[in-house]
Amino acid sequence: MLNRRILRIKAFKAVYSLAENPDIELRELEGQLERSCEATRDLYLFLLSIVGPLTQEAASRLEAARNKFNPSEEERNPNMKFAQNRLAPMLAEDPDFVKILSKKKLSWDQCDVLLRHLYDTIRERDYFKAYMESEESSLKEDAALWADIFASEFDDNEELAPILEDISIWWNDDLEYALNWCCRTCESLGKGEPWKLLPLYMDEITGKGESDRAFVRKLLRTAYAQFSAYCDRVGANTSKWDLGRICVTDLALIVCGLAEAAAFPEIPEKVTINEYVEISKFYSTPESRGFVNGILDKLIKEK
């Protein structure tokens, strides 16, 4: 599930913690790294599990309207297409899916307000209206609708953000990545494939390359062991800046880049540099891209 880019981000965050607290022990950082990796998959599971509760919200609305004192014709004979979508029972009846949600205590039970507002929003979307009006009725179409929901309704959702933050401190930057996997799961379910728990690391899916878990652990351990030496090298090559004035985020990115170049010489230097420059665009200042690129390029070539 976790590709090299997101593993580099998680290693960078661990090194950032080291830069903020130089006395932290390696085993504590490794524990943080492991929890952070597992949390991304937990977020995926939590998001995917909304299929049942949101479907139930729709069914409950239709039933309440049907039981009104004087329901309209439309309320007496509602369009049940979404309320009877096929993905909800597929997941609800999957013993492995239900078991792991229970084990991890992942539930939307306390999110009634979000579910109501989310359903109200979805009902007004063009893609939802087109789905409801379509004469087609298939698992593939149901799955495609859920993929649209995951792709459109959760990112930048102001109600969802505090819910995720309350559940896990590790989820704040993984939403987009987890949603992408929800969409991919919808695609596979739409083909009739049973749900399977995603392996935590991408190499367990592709069967190719060095262990991704070994990669990120070696990256962190190298950065930890050489942290002071790398900081000294950065300071010696930034004559216009006192090391204490360098953005901690930039310092952590540069340390990670140096650690990767040292630990994995088989990875092209340009690839390593570009990876941390890309990460800097999301986690540091507008000037960081050029700074990180220039310092890493210079220090890696020095070796």
N, C-alpha and C positions, 0 to 999 in steps of 0.2 A: 504493500500500500504506500509506504513512504519512499519517495524517490530521493535521489542524491541532493537535489536542490533543497528540499525541506529538511533533510538531515543536516545539511550545512547550516541552515538557519538555526536549527536546534543546538548545534554545537556552538555557533556564534553566541547564542543567548547564554549558554553555560559559561563561555569565556568572558562574556560581559559581566556575569556575576563574579567571576574571579577578579576582573579588573576593579570592580567595586569593592570587593572584599578579598584582598590578597591572602588572608589567613584561612580561607575556606579549604577544606581537605578534598582531595581527589575523589574519594569514595562518596562524599556528599554531592559533588558535581555529577558524578556518574549516576547517582540515584535520581537526581533531578532530570538528567537526560533520559533515563529509562521511563520515568513517569510522564515526561513530556511526549515521548514517542507513543506510548500506549494511549495517552489522552486524545491524540488525534483520531485514533480508531474509535474511541468511546464517543467522540463528538459525532462521527459518521453514524454510529449506531443510534444515538439519541435523535439525530435529525431524521434518519430513515424511519424511526418508530413513530413519527407523527402521522404516517399514512393511516393508521387505525383511528386515532383520536379525531383527526380532521374529517375522516369519512363518517364517524359517529356523530360529529357536530352537524354535518349535513343531514344525516338521517333523522336526528332529533328535531331539527328545524322543520323538516317536512312532516313529521308525525305530529308535532305541535300545531302546525297550520291545519292539518287534516282534522284535528280534534277540536277546532274552534267551534263556537256556538253556531256560526253561520258561515261555513267555509265557501269560498268561491269554487267554481268549476275547476280551475287550475289547481287550487289547494286540495280538492278532493281527489284529483287524478294528476299528481305531480310527475315531473320528469325525474325518474329515479336513477338515471344513468350514473351520475357521480356517486350517489349514495350506495349504489350496488357495484362500484368498480371492483375489478377482480384482484387488484393488488392487495387490498386490505385483508381479505380472508387468506390470501397466500402467505402473508407474513404472520397474521394472527394464529394460523394453524401450523406454523413451522416450529417444531419443538426446540430446535437449536436456537432460533431467533428469540423465542419467548424465554428460554432458559437463560441466555446470556444477558438479556435485559433485566431479568429478575436478579441475577447474580450481581450485576453492577448497579442495581437500583436506579435504573434510568427510566423516568416516567414523565409524562406530560400532565399528570393528574392535577397539579397545582397551577396550570397555565390556561384556565378557562377563558380569561379575558383575551389573551393572545389568540386562542383558537377561534373565538367568535369574530374578532377583528380580521383575522387572516382569511376566514371563510367569506366574510363580507367583501373583502378586497378581491379575492379570487373570482367571485361571482361576476364582477364587473370587467374582468379582463377579456379582451377579444379572443385569446386562445381558449379560454374556458367556454365562452359562448359558442365558439365554433365547434368545440367538442360536444357540447350539449345538443346542438342542432344537427350534428352529423347523424346520418342514418346508420353508419357503421357501428358495430358493437363487437369489440374484440379485446383480447388481452393486450395486444400490441398497442392499440389506441389508448387504452387505460394507462399503460406504462408510459407512453409518450406524453400524456397529460401530466403525470406526476413528475416527469423529467422537466417539463416546462415550469411546474410549480417550484421545484427545487432550484432551477436556474434563475427564476425571476423574483421570488418573494422573500427570500431570507437574507440575502446580502443587503447591508445598510438598513435592516429592519430595526427601528428604534425600540420596539417592544421586546424583540428577541435578545438584543445585546445584553441588557442587565440580567436576563434569565441565565444566559450562558455564563456570564461572569460570576453569578452566585453559585452555580453548580461546580465550576472548575476554573481555577486560576490559569490553567494551561490552555484554555480554549480561545483566548482573545485574538490570536492571529491565524487560527487554523480553519476558520469558517469556509472560506472560498474553496480550499483544498478538499475539505470534507464534503461539501456540496457537489463538487465535481464527481466524487466517488458515488454519491447518491444517484446522480444522473446515470452513471455507468451501470450501477446496479439495476436501475429501472430498465435500462436497455436489455440487460441480460434476462431479467424477469419477463420482459415483454416477449422474449423468444421462447418462453416456457421453461427456462432453466431454473432449477431450484436455488434458493438463496444459500450462500455459503459464507462463513466468516472469512473476511479478507485476511490473508497473511499480513503481518505487520510490516514486513520489508519487501520492496519490489523484487529483489532477486529471488525471493521465495515464490513469486508469481511467474517470472520469466525463466528461472532456472539458469540464468546466465551471470557470469561475472563473479567477482569476489563478494563475500557476504557483506551486505549493507550494514548490518549491525556491527561487524568487525571494523568496517570503514569508519563509522562515526565514533566508535569507541577509541580507535587508534588516533583519529584526528584530535579528539579531546585530550587524550593522554599526552600526545606530543605537544599540544599547545600549553598544557599545564606544566609539563616538565621544562619547557623552554621559555616560559612566559617572561621571566626577568631578562633573559638574554635577548629575546625578541624586542622587548620594550627598550632595552639599551640600544639596540641597532636602530630602532625607529628614532629615538632621541638623537643619536649621532648623525642621522641623515635629515633632520629637520631643524637646521641651525636657526631659522627664523622663529621657531616656536619652542618654547619650553615644553617638555613632555607633559607637564601638569596641565598645560593649556590645550592639549590636543583632545578633541572630543572622544570620550570614552568609547562610544560606539565605533568610531573610526579605528581606534586602537585595537579593539576586539576583532574587528574585521581583518585588519592587517595581520594580527597574530594568527588568526585562523588560516589566512592565506599562506603565511610562511610555514605554518605547521603542515598544511596539506602538501605544499611543494616539497618539504623535507620527508614526509612520511610516505608520499605516493609519487615518486619520481616518474612513474610510468604515465601519469596524467599530464598531458601537455600543459606547459606553464601558462600559455595563453588562456586555456580553458579555466584553470584555477583562478587566474586574475579576473577574468570576465565574470565568473560566478560571484565573487565577493563584491565586485563593482555593481552587479545587478542587485544584490541584496542591499547594498548601501542606498539604493534609490528609494527603498521602502522604509529603512530604519534609521537613516541619518539625515544630515543637512543637505541642501542643494549643492553645496560645494564639495561634498564628500566624494562624489563620483570621480572627479579629477584627482583629488588628493589620494584616495585609496589606490587608484590605478597607478599613479606615478610612483608612490612609495613602494608598492608591491613589485612593480616591474623592476625598479632599481635594486631592491634588496634580494629578490629571487635570483636575479642575474649575478649578484655578488657571490652568493653561496659561501 
